[in-house]
Protein backbone atom coordinates (compact mmCIF):
# COMPACT_ATOMS: atom_id res chain seq x y z
CA UNK A 1 0.00 0.00 0.00
CA UNK A 2 2.85 2.41 0.76
CA UNK A 3 4.25 1.90 -2.72
CA UNK A 4 0.87 2.48 -4.34
CA UNK A 5 0.47 5.74 -2.39
CA UNK A 6 4.00 6.80 -3.39
CA UNK A 7 3.23 6.17 -7.06
CA UNK A 8 -0.09 7.97 -6.70
CA UNK A 9 1.70 10.96 -5.21
CA UNK A 10 4.14 10.96 -8.12
CA UNK A 11 1.25 10.83 -10.57
CA UNK A 12 -0.47 13.73 -8.80
CA UNK A 13 2.72 15.76 -9.06
CA UNK A 14 3.04 14.87 -12.74
CA UNK A 15 -0.49 16.09 -13.36
CA UNK A 16 0.22 19.32 -11.50
CA UNK A 17 3.34 20.10 -13.50
CA UNK A 18 1.81 19.11 -16.83
CA UNK A 19 -1.44 20.99 -16.59
CA UNK A 20 -0.42 24.17 -14.82
CA UNK A 21 2.78 24.74 -16.75
CA UNK A 22 1.30 24.90 -20.23
CA UNK A 23 -0.65 28.13 -20.08
CA UNK A 24 -0.02 31.03 -22.43
CA UNK A 25 3.26 32.71 -21.55
CA UNK A 26 3.81 35.04 -24.48
CA UNK A 27 3.55 38.81 -24.46
CA UNK A 28 3.42 39.74 -28.12
CA UNK A 29 5.03 39.23 -31.50
CA UNK A 30 8.21 40.47 -33.06
CA UNK A 31 8.87 39.84 -36.76
CA UNK A 32 5.94 37.42 -36.77
CA UNK A 33 7.26 35.40 -33.82
CA UNK A 34 5.92 35.21 -30.29
CA UNK A 35 8.09 36.99 -27.76
CA UNK A 36 8.60 35.96 -24.14
CA UNK A 37 6.35 37.61 -21.58
CA UNK A 38 8.49 39.85 -19.38
CA UNK A 39 7.32 39.07 -15.84
CA UNK A 40 8.97 41.06 -13.06
CA UNK A 41 9.60 38.72 -10.16
CA UNK A 42 12.40 37.01 -8.31
CA UNK A 43 12.55 33.42 -7.10
CA UNK A 44 11.67 34.15 -3.47
CA UNK A 45 8.72 36.32 -4.47
CA UNK A 46 7.40 33.53 -6.71
CA UNK A 47 7.80 30.93 -3.97
CA UNK A 48 6.16 33.19 -1.38
CA UNK A 49 3.20 33.86 -3.68
CA UNK A 50 2.76 30.16 -4.49
CA UNK A 51 2.84 29.29 -0.78
CA UNK A 52 0.31 32.05 -0.08
CA UNK A 53 -2.12 30.55 -2.62
CA UNK A 54 -1.70 27.13 -1.00
CA UNK A 55 -2.34 28.55 2.47
CA UNK A 56 -5.43 30.37 1.24
CA UNK A 57 -6.83 26.99 0.22
CA UNK A 58 -6.08 25.11 3.45
CA UNK A 59 -6.55 27.83 6.11
CA UNK A 60 -10.23 27.04 6.71
CA UNK A 61 -10.26 23.33 5.88
CA UNK A 62 -12.06 20.88 8.14
CA UNK A 63 -10.81 18.33 8.96
CA UNK A 64 -7.41 20.03 9.02
CA UNK A 65 -4.91 18.18 6.79
CA UNK A 66 -1.13 17.98 7.11
CA UNK A 67 0.81 19.42 4.17
CA UNK A 68 3.43 17.00 2.84
CA UNK A 69 5.73 18.49 0.21
CA UNK A 70 5.92 16.74 -3.17
CA UNK A 71 8.60 16.78 -5.82
CA UNK A 72 12.02 18.39 -6.30
CA UNK A 73 13.16 21.93 -5.48
CA UNK A 74 10.49 24.47 -6.49
CA UNK A 75 12.55 26.59 -8.92
CA UNK A 76 13.28 25.12 -12.33
CA UNK A 77 13.66 25.96 -16.00
CA UNK A 78 10.59 27.44 -17.69
CA UNK A 79 8.58 24.60 -19.23
CA UNK A 80 5.73 26.84 -20.39
CA UNK A 81 7.80 28.07 -23.32
CA UNK A 82 4.92 28.58 -25.75
CA UNK A 83 7.03 30.91 -27.87
CA UNK A 84 9.60 28.10 -28.30
CA UNK A 85 12.26 30.66 -27.41
CA UNK A 86 15.11 29.22 -25.35
CA UNK A 87 16.17 31.74 -22.74
CA UNK A 88 17.01 32.09 -19.06
CA UNK A 89 13.46 32.24 -17.72
CA UNK A 90 12.54 30.04 -14.77
CA UNK A 91 9.32 29.23 -12.95
CA UNK A 92 8.27 27.96 -9.57
CA UNK A 93 6.14 24.87 -8.92
CA UNK A 94 4.97 24.06 -5.40
CA UNK A 95 2.88 20.95 -4.67
CA UNK A 96 1.64 19.28 -1.50
CA UNK A 97 -0.19 16.10 -0.57
CA UNK A 98 -2.94 16.61 2.01
CA UNK A 99 -2.34 13.86 4.55
CA UNK A 100 -3.42 13.02 8.09
CA UNK A 101 -7.14 12.86 7.25
CA UNK A 102 -9.39 9.93 6.24
CA UNK A 103 -9.21 9.01 2.58
CA UNK A 104 -12.95 9.58 2.29
CA UNK A 105 -12.34 13.30 2.92
CA UNK A 106 -10.28 13.83 -0.27
CA UNK A 107 -13.28 14.98 -2.33
CA UNK A 108 -14.36 17.34 0.45
CA UNK A 109 -10.87 18.88 0.68
CA UNK A 110 -10.80 19.56 -3.05
CA UNK A 111 -14.20 21.26 -2.82
CA UNK A 112 -13.03 23.40 0.11
CA UNK A 113 -9.91 24.45 -1.81
CA UNK A 114 -12.09 25.43 -4.76
CA UNK A 115 -14.41 27.49 -2.55
CA UNK A 116 -11.51 29.25 -0.80
CA UNK A 117 -9.92 30.23 -4.12
CA UNK A 118 -13.24 31.50 -5.48
CA UNK A 119 -13.54 33.75 -2.41
CA UNK A 120 -10.20 35.26 -3.46
CA UNK A 121 -11.80 36.08 -6.87
CA UNK A 122 -9.55 33.58 -8.64
CA UNK A 123 -10.86 32.22 -11.93
CA UNK A 124 -11.38 28.84 -13.51
CA UNK A 125 -8.85 28.33 -16.26
CA UNK A 126 -9.88 28.14 -19.91
CA UNK A 127 -10.52 24.40 -19.62
CA UNK A 128 -13.87 25.11 -17.96
CA UNK A 129 -15.32 24.45 -14.54
CA UNK A 130 -14.68 21.42 -12.38
CA UNK A 131 -16.63 18.18 -12.77
CA UNK A 132 -18.25 16.77 -9.61
CA UNK A 133 -20.03 13.86 -11.29
CA UNK A 134 -17.55 11.33 -9.88
CA UNK A 135 -16.10 10.69 -6.42
CA UNK A 136 -12.60 11.94 -7.36
CA UNK A 137 -12.90 15.48 -8.78
CA UNK A 138 -10.16 17.87 -9.90
CA UNK A 139 -10.16 21.68 -10.01
CA UNK A 140 -8.00 23.88 -12.27
CA UNK A 141 -7.82 27.63 -11.62
CA UNK A 142 -5.63 30.70 -12.07
CA UNK A 143 -5.02 34.01 -10.35
CA UNK A 144 -5.48 37.46 -11.83
CA UNK A 145 -3.62 39.57 -12.70
CA UNK A 146 -0.39 37.78 -11.74
CA UNK A 147 -1.30 34.57 -13.64
CA UNK A 148 -0.36 31.81 -11.22
CA UNK A 149 -2.00 28.50 -12.15
CA UNK A 150 -3.17 26.10 -9.47
CA UNK A 151 -5.06 22.89 -9.06
CA UNK A 152 -6.69 20.72 -6.43
CA UNK A 153 -6.55 17.06 -7.46
CA UNK A 154 -7.96 13.83 -6.10
CA UNK A 155 -6.11 10.58 -6.76
CA UNK A 156 -7.67 7.19 -6.11
CA UNK A 157 -6.38 5.14 -3.16
CA UNK A 158 -9.29 2.69 -2.87
CA UNK A 159 -12.07 3.11 -5.42
CA UNK A 160 -14.38 0.57 -3.79
CA UNK A 161 -14.28 2.44 -0.46
CA UNK A 162 -14.30 5.88 -2.08
CA UNK A 163 -10.94 6.73 -0.56
CA UNK A 164 -8.64 9.21 -2.28
CA UNK A 165 -5.56 11.34 -1.74
CA UNK A 166 -5.92 15.07 -2.33
CA UNK A 167 -3.12 17.36 -3.47
CA UNK A 168 -2.68 21.07 -4.14
CA UNK A 169 -0.29 22.53 -6.70
CA UNK A 170 0.66 26.05 -7.80
CA UNK A 171 2.87 27.04 -10.74
CA UNK A 172 4.10 30.58 -11.35
CA UNK A 173 4.35 32.28 -14.72
CA UNK A 174 7.79 32.18 -16.28
CA UNK A 175 10.04 35.01 -15.14
CA UNK A 176 13.58 36.26 -15.59
CA UNK A 177 15.85 36.19 -12.51
CA UNK A 178 17.89 39.37 -11.99
CA UNK A 179 20.78 39.66 -14.43
CA UNK A 180 19.42 37.07 -16.87
CA UNK A 181 18.60 37.58 -20.55
CA UNK A 182 15.57 36.69 -22.64
CA UNK A 183 17.61 36.58 -25.84
CA UNK A 184 17.13 33.16 -27.47
CA UNK A 185 20.18 30.96 -27.84
CA UNK A 186 20.88 28.60 -30.68
CA UNK A 187 19.54 25.14 -29.89
CA UNK A 188 20.91 21.94 -31.33
CA UNK A 189 18.81 19.21 -32.92
CA UNK A 190 16.75 16.99 -30.66
CA UNK A 191 18.27 13.56 -30.09
CA UNK A 192 15.90 10.79 -29.06
CA UNK A 193 18.45 8.01 -29.34
CA UNK A 194 20.04 6.75 -26.14
CA UNK A 195 23.49 8.19 -25.37
CA UNK A 196 26.32 5.86 -24.58
CA UNK A 197 25.43 4.79 -21.06
CA UNK A 198 25.35 1.64 -19.00
CA UNK A 199 22.70 3.06 -16.68
CA UNK A 200 19.59 0.83 -16.98
CA UNK A 201 17.24 3.56 -15.69
CA UNK A 202 18.40 6.04 -18.33
CA UNK A 203 18.06 3.37 -21.01
CA UNK A 204 14.54 2.57 -19.80
CA UNK A 205 13.48 6.25 -19.85
CA UNK A 206 14.95 6.79 -23.31
CA UNK A 207 13.33 3.60 -24.55
CA UNK A 208 9.92 4.86 -23.45
CA UNK A 209 10.58 8.22 -25.13
CA UNK A 210 11.48 6.47 -28.38
CA UNK A 211 8.28 4.42 -28.32
CA UNK A 212 6.22 7.54 -27.61
CA UNK A 213 7.99 9.26 -30.51
CA UNK A 214 7.03 6.35 -32.77
CA UNK A 215 3.42 6.44 -31.54
CA UNK A 216 3.01 10.19 -32.03
CA UNK A 217 4.37 9.99 -35.60
CA UNK A 218 5.50 13.62 -35.39
CA UNK A 219 9.00 15.02 -35.93
CA UNK A 220 10.85 16.35 -32.89
CA UNK A 221 11.69 20.05 -32.45
CA UNK A 222 15.12 21.54 -31.68
CA UNK A 223 16.14 20.88 -28.09
CA UNK A 224 15.25 23.65 -25.64
CA UNK A 225 17.21 24.57 -22.49
CA UNK A 226 16.07 22.28 -19.69
CA UNK A 227 15.16 19.48 -22.11
CA UNK A 228 17.12 16.27 -22.47
CA UNK A 229 18.15 13.61 -19.97
CA UNK A 230 18.89 14.35 -16.33
CA UNK A 231 18.53 12.93 -12.84
CA UNK A 232 16.14 14.63 -10.42
CA UNK A 233 15.77 14.01 -6.71
CA UNK A 234 13.07 14.65 -4.15
CA UNK A 235 12.82 13.81 -0.47
CA UNK A 236 12.29 10.09 -1.00
CA UNK A 237 13.89 8.96 -4.26
CA UNK A 238 15.89 9.77 -7.37
CA UNK A 239 14.47 9.56 -10.88
CA UNK A 240 15.72 9.90 -14.43
CA UNK A 241 13.81 12.60 -16.32
CA UNK A 242 13.77 12.85 -20.14
CA UNK A 243 11.99 15.76 -21.84
CA UNK A 244 11.56 16.82 -25.46
CA UNK A 245 9.06 18.53 -27.78
CA UNK A 246 7.51 17.86 -31.17
CA UNK A 247 7.31 20.23 -34.09
CA UNK A 248 4.17 22.46 -34.04
CA UNK A 249 1.02 20.88 -35.49
CA UNK A 250 -2.49 22.06 -36.45
CA UNK A 251 -5.03 21.47 -33.68
CA UNK A 252 -6.70 18.57 -35.49
CA UNK A 253 -3.35 16.84 -35.96
CA UNK A 254 -2.47 17.32 -32.27
CA UNK A 255 -5.64 15.46 -31.31
CA UNK A 256 -4.83 12.61 -33.68
CA UNK A 257 -1.25 12.35 -32.42
CA UNK A 258 -2.39 12.22 -28.80
CA UNK A 259 -4.97 9.57 -29.67
CA UNK A 260 -2.20 7.45 -31.18
CA UNK A 261 -0.12 7.93 -28.03
CA UNK A 262 -3.05 7.01 -25.79
CA UNK A 263 -3.64 3.87 -27.83
CA UNK A 264 0.05 2.97 -27.42
CA UNK A 265 -0.13 3.36 -23.64
CA UNK A 266 -3.33 1.37 -23.30
CA UNK A 267 -2.06 -1.49 -25.45
CA UNK A 268 1.13 -1.57 -23.35
CA UNK A 269 -0.85 -1.78 -20.10
CA UNK A 270 -0.26 1.76 -18.77
CA UNK A 271 -2.85 3.55 -16.63
CA UNK A 272 -3.83 6.64 -18.65
CA UNK A 273 -5.65 9.81 -17.65
CA UNK A 274 -6.71 12.70 -19.89
CA UNK A 275 -6.48 16.17 -18.35
CA UNK A 276 -7.76 19.55 -19.60
CA UNK A 277 -5.26 22.20 -20.71
CA UNK A 278 -5.28 25.81 -21.89
CA UNK A 279 -4.24 24.66 -25.36
CA UNK A 280 -7.60 22.97 -26.08
CA UNK A 281 -6.54 19.37 -26.65
CA UNK A 282 -6.29 17.31 -23.42
CA UNK A 283 -2.96 16.33 -21.93
CA UNK A 284 -2.13 12.71 -21.19
CA UNK A 285 -0.61 11.42 -17.95
CA UNK A 286 0.29 7.72 -18.06
CA UNK A 287 1.59 5.56 -15.21
CA UNK A 288 3.43 2.28 -15.81
CA UNK A 289 1.97 0.05 -13.07
CA UNK A 290 5.11 -2.08 -12.62
CA UNK A 291 7.98 0.38 -13.07
CA UNK A 292 6.36 3.48 -11.61
CA UNK A 293 7.42 5.37 -14.74
CA UNK A 294 5.27 8.44 -15.47
CA UNK A 295 4.85 9.81 -19.00
CA UNK A 296 3.36 13.26 -19.58
CA UNK A 297 2.25 14.55 -22.99
CA UNK A 298 1.00 18.14 -22.95
CA UNK A 299 -0.06 20.19 -25.99
CA UNK A 300 1.15 23.77 -26.15
CA UNK A 301 -0.68 26.77 -27.54
CA UNK A 302 2.05 26.91 -30.21
CA UNK A 303 0.98 23.49 -31.50
CA UNK A 304 3.94 21.57 -30.08
CA UNK A 305 3.43 18.54 -27.89
CA UNK A 306 5.79 18.49 -24.90
CA UNK A 307 6.81 15.06 -23.65
CA UNK A 308 8.31 14.15 -20.26
CA UNK A 309 9.21 10.66 -19.07
CA UNK A 310 10.16 10.16 -15.42
CA UNK A 311 11.51 6.77 -14.31
CA UNK A 312 12.40 5.91 -10.68
CA UNK A 313 16.06 4.94 -10.29
CA UNK A 314 15.07 2.08 -8.00
CA UNK A 315 12.03 0.47 -9.55
CA UNK A 316 9.56 -1.56 -7.50
CA UNK A 317 9.99 -5.27 -7.05
CA UNK A 318 7.24 -7.86 -7.13
CA UNK A 319 7.36 -8.20 -3.36
CA UNK A 320 6.68 -4.47 -2.87
CA UNK A 321 3.43 -4.32 -4.84
Kinemage of the C-alpha trace (Angstrom):
@kinemage 1
@onewidth
@group {chain A} dominant
@subgroup {mainchain}
@vectorlist {calphas} color= white
{ca unk a 1} P 0.000 0.000 0.000
{ca unk a 2} L 2.846 2.412 0.765
{ca unk a 3} L 4.250 1.895 -2.720
{ca unk a 4} L 0.873 2.482 -4.340
{ca unk a 5} L 0.475 5.738 -2.394
{ca unk a 6} L 3.998 6.798 -3.394
{ca unk a 7} L 3.232 6.167 -7.061
{ca unk a 8} L -0.086 7.965 -6.703
{ca unk a 9} L 1.703 10.964 -5.213
{ca unk a 10} L 4.141 10.958 -8.121
{ca unk a 11} L 1.251 10.830 -10.571
{ca unk a 12} L -0.469 13.731 -8.801
{ca unk a 13} L 2.719 15.762 -9.061
{ca unk a 14} L 3.044 14.871 -12.735
{ca unk a 15} L -0.492 16.085 -13.358
{ca unk a 16} L 0.223 19.317 -11.500
{ca unk a 17} L 3.344 20.098 -13.500
{ca unk a 18} L 1.814 19.114 -16.828
{ca unk a 19} L -1.441 20.989 -16.590
{ca unk a 20} L -0.418 24.167 -14.816
{ca unk a 21} L 2.779 24.739 -16.752
{ca unk a 22} L 1.301 24.895 -20.230
{ca unk a 23} L -0.652 28.132 -20.077
{ca unk a 24} L -0.015 31.025 -22.427
{ca unk a 25} L 3.256 32.714 -21.546
{ca unk a 26} L 3.812 35.044 -24.480
{ca unk a 27} L 3.553 38.813 -24.456
{ca unk a 28} L 3.423 39.740 -28.122
{ca unk a 29} L 5.033 39.234 -31.498
{ca unk a 30} L 8.207 40.472 -33.063
{ca unk a 31} L 8.873 39.841 -36.758
{ca unk a 32} L 5.942 37.415 -36.772
{ca unk a 33} L 7.265 35.398 -33.821
{ca unk a 34} L 5.924 35.210 -30.291
{ca unk a 35} L 8.094 36.992 -27.761
{ca unk a 36} L 8.598 35.956 -24.137
{ca unk a 37} L 6.351 37.606 -21.585
{ca unk a 38} L 8.493 39.847 -19.376
{ca unk a 39} L 7.320 39.073 -15.842
{ca unk a 40} L 8.969 41.060 -13.059
{ca unk a 41} L 9.599 38.715 -10.160
{ca unk a 42} L 12.398 37.009 -8.305
{ca unk a 43} L 12.553 33.423 -7.101
{ca unk a 44} L 11.667 34.150 -3.473
{ca unk a 45} L 8.719 36.321 -4.466
{ca unk a 46} L 7.404 33.534 -6.714
{ca unk a 47} L 7.801 30.928 -3.968
{ca unk a 48} L 6.155 33.188 -1.383
{ca unk a 49} L 3.200 33.864 -3.684
{ca unk a 50} L 2.756 30.158 -4.487
{ca unk a 51} L 2.837 29.288 -0.782
{ca unk a 52} L 0.307 32.055 -0.078
{ca unk a 53} L -2.116 30.554 -2.617
{ca unk a 54} L -1.703 27.127 -0.996
{ca unk a 55} L -2.343 28.553 2.471
{ca unk a 56} L -5.435 30.374 1.237
{ca unk a 57} L -6.826 26.986 0.217
{ca unk a 58} L -6.081 25.111 3.449
{ca unk a 59} L -6.552 27.826 6.111
{ca unk a 60} L -10.225 27.044 6.711
{ca unk a 61} L -10.261 23.335 5.884
{ca unk a 62} L -12.062 20.881 8.139
{ca unk a 63} L -10.806 18.329 8.962
{ca unk a 64} L -7.408 20.029 9.021
{ca unk a 65} L -4.908 18.182 6.785
{ca unk a 66} L -1.129 17.983 7.115
{ca unk a 67} L 0.807 19.419 4.170
{ca unk a 68} L 3.430 17.001 2.837
{ca unk a 69} L 5.728 18.492 0.213
{ca unk a 70} L 5.924 16.741 -3.167
{ca unk a 71} L 8.601 16.777 -5.822
{ca unk a 72} L 12.022 18.387 -6.298
{ca unk a 73} L 13.158 21.927 -5.482
{ca unk a 74} L 10.494 24.472 -6.494
{ca unk a 75} L 12.550 26.590 -8.924
{ca unk a 76} L 13.277 25.115 -12.333
{ca unk a 77} L 13.655 25.964 -16.001
{ca unk a 78} L 10.594 27.439 -17.688
{ca unk a 79} L 8.580 24.604 -19.233
{ca unk a 80} L 5.729 26.837 -20.391
{ca unk a 81} L 7.803 28.068 -23.324
{ca unk a 82} L 4.916 28.579 -25.746
{ca unk a 83} L 7.030 30.907 -27.868
{ca unk a 84} L 9.603 28.101 -28.299
{ca unk a 85} L 12.261 30.659 -27.414
{ca unk a 86} L 15.109 29.219 -25.345
{ca unk a 87} L 16.172 31.742 -22.739
{ca unk a 88} L 17.014 32.087 -19.062
{ca unk a 89} L 13.463 32.236 -17.717
{ca unk a 90} L 12.542 30.043 -14.768
{ca unk a 91} L 9.319 29.235 -12.955
{ca unk a 92} L 8.274 27.956 -9.568
{ca unk a 93} L 6.135 24.868 -8.924
{ca unk a 94} L 4.968 24.059 -5.402
{ca unk a 95} L 2.878 20.954 -4.671
{ca unk a 96} L 1.643 19.280 -1.496
{ca unk a 97} L -0.185 16.101 -0.566
{ca unk a 98} L -2.941 16.612 2.006
{ca unk a 99} L -2.336 13.863 4.548
{ca unk a 100} L -3.424 13.024 8.091
{ca unk a 101} L -7.143 12.862 7.248
{ca unk a 102} L -9.389 9.935 6.243
{ca unk a 103} L -9.213 9.008 2.575
{ca unk a 104} L -12.951 9.578 2.291
{ca unk a 105} L -12.336 13.300 2.918
{ca unk a 106} L -10.282 13.827 -0.271
{ca unk a 107} L -13.281 14.976 -2.325
{ca unk a 108} L -14.361 17.337 0.454
{ca unk a 109} L -10.872 18.877 0.685
{ca unk a 110} L -10.804 19.560 -3.054
{ca unk a 111} L -14.197 21.263 -2.825
{ca unk a 112} L -13.031 23.404 0.105
{ca unk a 113} L -9.909 24.446 -1.809
{ca unk a 114} L -12.094 25.428 -4.756
{ca unk a 115} L -14.413 27.491 -2.546
{ca unk a 116} L -11.511 29.252 -0.798
{ca unk a 117} L -9.922 30.229 -4.125
{ca unk a 118} L -13.242 31.498 -5.483
{ca unk a 119} L -13.540 33.748 -2.408
{ca unk a 120} L -10.202 35.258 -3.463
{ca unk a 121} L -11.796 36.081 -6.870
{ca unk a 122} L -9.553 33.578 -8.640
{ca unk a 123} L -10.857 32.221 -11.927
{ca unk a 124} L -11.377 28.839 -13.506
{ca unk a 125} L -8.851 28.328 -16.262
{ca unk a 126} L -9.880 28.141 -19.905
{ca unk a 127} L -10.518 24.397 -19.620
{ca unk a 128} L -13.867 25.108 -17.959
{ca unk a 129} L -15.319 24.447 -14.540
{ca unk a 130} L -14.684 21.418 -12.377
{ca unk a 131} L -16.634 18.182 -12.771
{ca unk a 132} L -18.245 16.767 -9.606
{ca unk a 133} L -20.031 13.863 -11.294
{ca unk a 134} L -17.554 11.327 -9.880
{ca unk a 135} L -16.099 10.688 -6.423
{ca unk a 136} L -12.602 11.936 -7.359
{ca unk a 137} L -12.899 15.476 -8.782
{ca unk a 138} L -10.162 17.866 -9.904
{ca unk a 139} L -10.164 21.681 -10.005
{ca unk a 140} L -8.003 23.883 -12.271
{ca unk a 141} L -7.819 27.634 -11.623
{ca unk a 142} L -5.634 30.700 -12.072
{ca unk a 143} L -5.019 34.011 -10.353
{ca unk a 144} L -5.484 37.457 -11.834
{ca unk a 145} L -3.616 39.569 -12.702
{ca unk a 146} L -0.390 37.776 -11.738
{ca unk a 147} L -1.303 34.574 -13.640
{ca unk a 148} L -0.358 31.815 -11.222
{ca unk a 149} L -2.004 28.504 -12.147
{ca unk a 150} L -3.165 26.097 -9.474
{ca unk a 151} L -5.063 22.886 -9.061
{ca unk a 152} L -6.695 20.721 -6.433
{ca unk a 153} L -6.555 17.064 -7.461
{ca unk a 154} L -7.960 13.825 -6.099
{ca unk a 155} L -6.112 10.579 -6.757
{ca unk a 156} L -7.669 7.185 -6.107
{ca unk a 157} L -6.376 5.141 -3.156
{ca unk a 158} L -9.295 2.694 -2.871
{ca unk a 159} L -12.074 3.111 -5.424
{ca unk a 160} L -14.383 0.567 -3.787
{ca unk a 161} L -14.279 2.442 -0.464
{ca unk a 162} L -14.304 5.877 -2.077
{ca unk a 163} L -10.943 6.729 -0.557
{ca unk a 164} L -8.641 9.206 -2.278
{ca unk a 165} L -5.561 11.337 -1.742
{ca unk a 166} L -5.924 15.072 -2.326
{ca unk a 167} L -3.125 17.364 -3.466
{ca unk a 168} L -2.681 21.072 -4.141
{ca unk a 169} L -0.289 22.528 -6.699
{ca unk a 170} L 0.662 26.050 -7.801
{ca unk a 171} L 2.868 27.043 -10.739
{ca unk a 172} L 4.102 30.576 -11.347
{ca unk a 173} L 4.347 32.278 -14.719
{ca unk a 174} L 7.794 32.179 -16.285
{ca unk a 175} L 10.045 35.014 -15.143
{ca unk a 176} L 13.578 36.259 -15.592
{ca unk a 177} L 15.847 36.185 -12.513
{ca unk a 178} L 17.887 39.370 -11.989
{ca unk a 179} L 20.780 39.663 -14.433
{ca unk a 180} L 19.420 37.071 -16.870
{ca unk a 181} L 18.601 37.581 -20.548
{ca unk a 182} L 15.569 36.687 -22.639
{ca unk a 183} L 17.611 36.585 -25.840
{ca unk a 184} L 17.133 33.164 -27.467
{ca unk a 185} L 20.177 30.963 -27.839
{ca unk a 186} L 20.875 28.600 -30.680
{ca unk a 187} L 19.537 25.138 -29.891
{ca unk a 188} L 20.914 21.936 -31.331
{ca unk a 189} L 18.808 19.205 -32.917
{ca unk a 190} L 16.748 16.988 -30.656
{ca unk a 191} L 18.266 13.563 -30.088
{ca unk a 192} L 15.896 10.787 -29.056
{ca unk a 193} L 18.455 8.010 -29.338
{ca unk a 194} L 20.042 6.753 -26.142
{ca unk a 195} L 23.493 8.190 -25.373
{ca unk a 196} L 26.323 5.855 -24.579
{ca unk a 197} L 25.435 4.794 -21.057
{ca unk a 198} L 25.353 1.637 -18.996
{ca unk a 199} L 22.695 3.057 -16.679
{ca unk a 200} L 19.592 0.834 -16.976
{ca unk a 201} L 17.242 3.558 -15.687
{ca unk a 202} L 18.402 6.035 -18.333
{ca unk a 203} L 18.062 3.371 -21.006
{ca unk a 204} L 14.543 2.573 -19.800
{ca unk a 205} L 13.480 6.246 -19.852
{ca unk a 206} L 14.952 6.789 -23.314
{ca unk a 207} L 13.325 3.603 -24.550
{ca unk a 208} L 9.918 4.855 -23.451
{ca unk a 209} L 10.580 8.221 -25.130
{ca unk a 210} L 11.477 6.474 -28.377
{ca unk a 211} L 8.277 4.416 -28.322
{ca unk a 212} L 6.224 7.541 -27.610
{ca unk a 213} L 7.990 9.258 -30.508
{ca unk a 214} L 7.028 6.349 -32.767
{ca unk a 215} L 3.424 6.439 -31.537
{ca unk a 216} L 3.006 10.190 -32.034
{ca unk a 217} L 4.368 9.987 -35.604
{ca unk a 218} L 5.499 13.625 -35.386
{ca unk a 219} L 8.996 15.024 -35.927
{ca unk a 220} L 10.851 16.351 -32.887
{ca unk a 221} L 11.694 20.052 -32.448
{ca unk a 222} L 15.119 21.540 -31.677
{ca unk a 223} L 16.138 20.884 -28.085
{ca unk a 224} L 15.253 23.652 -25.644
{ca unk a 225} L 17.209 24.568 -22.491
{ca unk a 226} L 16.072 22.278 -19.694
{ca unk a 227} L 15.161 19.484 -22.106
{ca unk a 228} L 17.120 16.274 -22.470
{ca unk a 229} L 18.150 13.613 -19.967
{ca unk a 230} L 18.886 14.353 -16.328
{ca unk a 231} L 18.529 12.925 -12.835
{ca unk a 232} L 16.143 14.635 -10.416
{ca unk a 233} L 15.768 14.006 -6.710
{ca unk a 234} L 13.066 14.645 -4.148
{ca unk a 235} L 12.816 13.811 -0.466
{ca unk a 236} L 12.287 10.092 -0.996
{ca unk a 237} L 13.892 8.957 -4.260
{ca unk a 238} L 15.886 9.766 -7.370
{ca unk a 239} L 14.466 9.560 -10.885
{ca unk a 240} L 15.725 9.900 -14.432
{ca unk a 241} L 13.812 12.596 -16.322
{ca unk a 242} L 13.768 12.849 -20.138
{ca unk a 243} L 11.989 15.760 -21.843
{ca unk a 244} L 11.561 16.815 -25.457
{ca unk a 245} L 9.058 18.535 -27.778
{ca unk a 246} L 7.513 17.864 -31.167
{ca unk a 247} L 7.311 20.228 -34.088
{ca unk a 248} L 4.172 22.459 -34.039
{ca unk a 249} L 1.018 20.883 -35.488
{ca unk a 250} L -2.488 22.062 -36.455
{ca unk a 251} L -5.031 21.468 -33.680
{ca unk a 252} L -6.700 18.567 -35.494
{ca unk a 253} L -3.349 16.841 -35.959
{ca unk a 254} L -2.475 17.322 -32.273
{ca unk a 255} L -5.644 15.463 -31.308
{ca unk a 256} L -4.826 12.606 -33.682
{ca unk a 257} L -1.249 12.354 -32.422
{ca unk a 258} L -2.391 12.218 -28.804
{ca unk a 259} L -4.972 9.575 -29.666
{ca unk a 260} L -2.199 7.453 -31.177
{ca unk a 261} L -0.123 7.933 -28.031
{ca unk a 262} L -3.045 7.010 -25.787
{ca unk a 263} L -3.637 3.869 -27.833
{ca unk a 264} L 0.052 2.971 -27.418
{ca unk a 265} L -0.134 3.359 -23.636
{ca unk a 266} L -3.326 1.374 -23.305
{ca unk a 267} L -2.062 -1.491 -25.446
{ca unk a 268} L 1.127 -1.571 -23.345
{ca unk a 269} L -0.845 -1.784 -20.098
{ca unk a 270} L -0.258 1.760 -18.768
{ca unk a 271} L -2.853 3.555 -16.635
{ca unk a 272} L -3.834 6.640 -18.654
{ca unk a 273} L -5.648 9.810 -17.646
{ca unk a 274} L -6.709 12.700 -19.893
{ca unk a 275} L -6.477 16.172 -18.349
{ca unk a 276} L -7.761 19.554 -19.599
{ca unk a 277} L -5.258 22.199 -20.713
{ca unk a 278} L -5.282 25.805 -21.886
{ca unk a 279} L -4.242 24.657 -25.365
{ca unk a 280} L -7.595 22.974 -26.076
{ca unk a 281} L -6.545 19.368 -26.646
{ca unk a 282} L -6.287 17.313 -23.420
{ca unk a 283} L -2.958 16.335 -21.925
{ca unk a 284} L -2.125 12.712 -21.185
{ca unk a 285} L -0.610 11.417 -17.951
{ca unk a 286} L 0.292 7.715 -18.064
{ca unk a 287} L 1.588 5.557 -15.213
{ca unk a 288} L 3.432 2.281 -15.812
{ca unk a 289} L 1.974 0.045 -13.070
{ca unk a 290} L 5.111 -2.081 -12.619
{ca unk a 291} L 7.980 0.383 -13.066
{ca unk a 292} L 6.362 3.479 -11.610
{ca unk a 293} L 7.416 5.370 -14.744
{ca unk a 294} L 5.267 8.437 -15.473
{ca unk a 295} L 4.850 9.814 -18.998
{ca unk a 296} L 3.360 13.261 -19.584
{ca unk a 297} L 2.251 14.548 -22.989
{ca unk a 298} L 1.004 18.139 -22.953
{ca unk a 299} L -0.063 20.186 -25.991
{ca unk a 300} L 1.152 23.772 -26.149
{ca unk a 301} L -0.683 26.768 -27.542
{ca unk a 302} L 2.047 26.912 -30.212
{ca unk a 303} L 0.978 23.492 -31.497
{ca unk a 304} L 3.941 21.574 -30.082
{ca unk a 305} L 3.427 18.540 -27.885
{ca unk a 306} L 5.787 18.485 -24.898
{ca unk a 307} L 6.806 15.058 -23.647
{ca unk a 308} L 8.307 14.152 -20.260
{ca unk a 309} L 9.206 10.662 -19.071
{ca unk a 310} L 10.156 10.159 -15.416
{ca unk a 311} L 11.511 6.770 -14.310
{ca unk a 312} L 12.404 5.914 -10.678
{ca unk a 313} L 16.057 4.943 -10.287
{ca unk a 314} L 15.071 2.085 -7.996
{ca unk a 315} L 12.027 0.471 -9.546
{ca unk a 316} L 9.556 -1.558 -7.496
{ca unk a 317} L 9.986 -5.274 -7.051
{ca unk a 318} L 7.243 -7.857 -7.129
{ca unk a 319} L 7.357 -8.200 -3.357
{ca unk a 320} L 6.675 -4.473 -2.873
{ca unk a 321} L 3.433 -4.324 -4.839
